[in-house]
Amino acid sequence: MKLADRFQLLRYPLIVLVVLIHADNREIIPDHFPEWKPLGFFGNWLRDLISQDIARVAVPLFFAMSAYLFFLGFDGSREQLLRKWKSRLRTLVVPYLAWNVLSFLLLKFNLLHAYWDIGVWSTFKMLVGIGNAPFLYHLWFIRDLILWVALAPLWYVFAKRVPWLLLIVCAASYYLRLWEFPRPNPEGLFFFAVGAVLGLRSWQGVVIDRYRKFWIGIYVAFVLADSVRIWHGWAELVHRSSLVFGCIALLAVAGIIKESKGRLLQSLETLGAASFFLYASHEPFLRYIRYGMEVVMPRAIDAGAVVTYVVPALVAITVCTGVYYALIRRAEWSKTLFAGGR
């Protein structure tokens, strides 16, 4: 099974995991719900396990996938580089700017919240994402990815000529936190490097299927160890290792799904097209669903925190996916602007 086929199957589930990261509602408690009691131990542990441990695998794997697909079959020629840049201009830059401009206009004309007046230079920096998050904060991933793709000639030289040195340096930066800048993301640096090296070698991951039980088992062990958070000085090492093994385990799971040839396989192949639109559109929609539930949710119960964690995520995933299939994919111009032509 080709590695690119595994990526295709994982696109939509990984975006669902991203939504679950953003669904973790503790940042609005107690600010917006001061009278709610915090969740008990099990509730907090389960929410941590899902949003802060399991779901965190999504971003590193996306970086690795993006690099792998960019450098797969890449020969370093100027013609091929320009062709790949042109492709990423359509799939990354255009929707990135379109969503940020749309967000700015909604803010400017008081359609999201109070009128916000900022200068021209500040507006430009937030549209492009210079020095801070873009207007839609979660698009920082696309911003970082655009930067790494723009540096493709440099990546090619190191990944082709000194791959092990590149991986060692980036792994040291990842594990030892040598990269002090919050953006570009230090995880992105390491996982993009891994994807670039594997892509240039057309690696297909045979070893993943051969030892799939081992990879899944070691990931479960690491993610459970990560979730208990008792490791003090070792906590970051455990967490970062769980992300590495999580990426491998998800690729193994994708292989199992592909071999099953069942309804789940067909569903994931179909839903993959909606992944970018779901990623871009779920915020601030998710946040406003959550805020709106303050009106209807009973107060002073632990269940309230659980409901505002689960329900907004399910609603956002369902509605955004439905909008894509009902509207976006039917209009070529909107698919180009808001879904990268996917």
N, C-alpha and C positions, 0 to 999 in steps of 0.2 A: 504494500500500500504506500503510495506516494505521500510524503510529508505535507505537500500542498493540499491534498485531499483531507487530511486531518484538520488542517487550518480551516478549510471551508466548513467543516462540520462544527467547529468550535466557535465560529464568529458570533453567532447569536447567543449561545450560553454565556460566553465571556462578557458580552454587553449586559446581560441580565445580572451577572455578578457585579459589574460596575454600578448598576442601579441600586443593588443591595448595599454597596459601600456607602452611597449617598443617602440611603434610607435610614441609616443609623441616626436616630433622632435625639441622641443625648445632648447635642449642641443646642437644642431648643428647650431643654429641661435643666434648670428650673426657670430660665428666662421667660418662657411663654406659658409654662404650666407650673408655677411655683408651688401650688398646693398638692401636686401629685407626689405620692411617695415613690422613691426609687424602686426599681425592680429588685427582687430577691436575688440570692446568689445564683441560682440556676438560670433565671431569666437573663441576668447580665452575662453569665458565662455563655449561654446559647447565642446571644446577640453578638458577643465578641467573636465566638467561633465562626459565625456566618460572615459577618461584615468585616471584621478586622483580621481574620486568619484565612479562611477559605477564599473569600471573594478577592482578597488582595493579590491572588495569583494572576488575575486578569490582566493588569497593566504590564507586568514584566513579560508575560507571554505574548501580548500584543506587540511589544517592542521587538521581541525576537522574531515573531512571525513577519512583521513588516520588513525587517532587515533581510531575512531569509528570502522572501519573495522578490525584493529589490535586486539582490546580488545573485539569485539563482540564474545560472547561465551567463552571467555578466563577464565580458572579456576585457573590459577596461577601455574599449574603443570610444572615440569621441562621438561617433554616430549612435552607438547604443546608449551612451550616457545621456545624450540629448533626448533620445526617444523615451527613456525611463523618466527623465525629468519632466518631459511634456505630459506623460501619463500621470505623474504625481501632482502636477500643477492642476489637473482636472479633478483628481480624486481627493486631494488634500487642501491645496491653497484656496481654490474657488469656494468650496463649502465652508472652510474656516472663516474666510472674510464675509461670506454671505450671512452666516449665523451671527457673527459679531456685529455686523452692520444692522441686522434686524433687531438684535438685542439693544443696541444703542438707540435706535429710533423709538423702540417701545419705552425705554427709559426717558428719553428726551421729551417725548410727547405725553408723559404722565400716564402711560397705559399699564405700567407694572407697579410703580409706587411713586412717591412724591417727586416732583420735578427736580431734575438733577442737572445743575449747570456747571460744566467743567470747561477748561480752556481747550484750544485747538490742539496744542502739543500733547496734553494729557489724554485727549480723545484719541489721537493717533497712536499713542503708546498702548492704550488699552485695546484698540482695534487690532494692532499687530501683536501685542503681548510682550512689549519691551519693558523689562524691569519689574513687571508685576503680572498678575493673572489677567487674561483677556476679559472682556465683558461677561461672557459666559465662562465662568471659572474652570469648568471641567474640560474645556477645550485646550487647556495647557498641554495635554498629551499630543494633540495635533500640532500645536506650536513647536514642541520639542522634536516631534517626528520630522517636521518640515526642516528644522535646523540640521538634524542628522543626515537627512537625505541630501540637503544642499552641500554637505561635506563629503558626499559619496566618493569623490576622487581620493581624498585623504584616507577614508576608511578602506578603500580598495588597496591602496599601497601597503598599509599595515596588515590587513587581513590576508593579503596574498603573499607577502614576503616574510613577515615575522608574526604569523598567527598566534603562536604560543606566547610570545612576548606580549602581544596585544591582550590576550585573554588573561594572562597573569596580572598585568598592570590593572586592567579593568576589574578583575575579581578582587584584587587588593583594595581598590577604591571602594568596591561594593561592600566587602566584609569589614574592612578596617575604617571605613568612613573617611577616606583620604580626600574625597571630593567634597569640599566644604560648601559648595554653592547649592542652594535648594533647587534652582532651575538653571540649566537643564537637569532633569531628574537623575540622581546617581544610579538608581536602578536601571533607568533607560540606557545609561552609558554601558553597563555590563551586559545587559540582555541584547542590546542592539549589536554589540560586538560579537556575542555568541551567534546570533542569527546571521551576521555578515560572514563569519568564518564558515559556518555550516552551509550557507547558500553557495558560496564560491566553490565548495567541494561537492555540491549536489547531494548532500547527505540525506538519506531517506529513512533513517531511524529504525533499521532492522533490529537493533539491540533492544529497542523499546518493546516490541512485540515478543521477542524471545524471552524477556524477563519481566513481563508486564505485572505479574503478581508481586514480584519483589518491589518494583517501583511504586505500585499502589500501596503496598504494605508499609514501606518506609516513609511514604508521604503521610499516611494516616498516623503513624507514630510521631512524626515531627509536628504535625499540625495539632495533635492532642497535647503534646508537650508544650507547644507554643501557647496554647489556649489557657493553661493553668497559671502562667506568668509567675513562676516561683524561682526563676533562674538568676535573678539579680544581674550580675555583670555579664552573664551568658545569654541573656534574653534576646539581644539583638542578633547574636550569632544563630540562635535557634530559629528565630523568626525568618531571617534571610535564607537560611538553609531550607526551611519549609517552603519558601517560594520557589526555590530551585527545583526541589523534588516535586512540588505541586505542578510545575510546568510539564515535567516528564510524565507524571501520573495522568494528567489530563490528555496528553497525547496518546497514552496507552488506552485510556477509556474511549477516545475517539476511534482507535483501531478496533476495539470490541464492538462499538456501535456500527462501524462500517461492515464488519463481518456478519453482523446479525441480519442485515438486509430487511429490517422490519419497518414498522410505521414510524418509529422514532427517527430512523435514518432519513426517511422521506421528508418528515417535518423539519428537521434541522437543515436539510439541503434547501428547502423552500424558504425558511425563515431567515437564512443567512443574508438574503438581499436586503432585509429590513434593518440589519444590525447598525449600520452607520446612522441612519435616521433616528433610531431609538436612542443611540448614544447622544446625539446632538440635541434632541428635542426633549429628553426626559427632565432636564432642569431648565428653567425654574419651575416647570409644571409639577414635579414631584414635591417641591417645597411648598407650593401654594395649596396643594391637596392636603398636605400635613397641617398647615396652618388653619385651613378651613375646618378641619375636624374638631378644633377647639370648641366650636359652637354646638356640635352634636354629641360629643363624647362625654360620658359621665366622669365626674371628677373624683379625686381622692381614692382611686383604685389602681392596683398594680396592672390590671389588665389594660388600662388605658394606654400605657406606654407600649405594650405589646401590639395593640391594634394600630397605633400610629407608626409603628415600625413596619408591619406587614402589609396593611391595606393600601397605603399610598403607593408602595412599590408595585403591588399587583395592578392597581388602577393605571399607574403611569406606563407600565410595560404593555398592558392590554390596549390602552387608548392610543399610544404612540405607534404601536405596531399596526393597529387597525387603520390609523390615518395614513400610514405609508401605503398600505395595499389599496385603500379606498381612493386616495387622491394622488399621492406623490408619484408612484410608479406609472400612473396613467398620463401624466403630463411631463414631457421630456424636459422642458425648461426647469420645472421645479425639482426634478430628479437630478439635473445637472447642478443646480444651485445648492440644494439642501441635502442631497444624498451622495454627492460625488459621482453622479452618473451611474450609481449601482442600481 
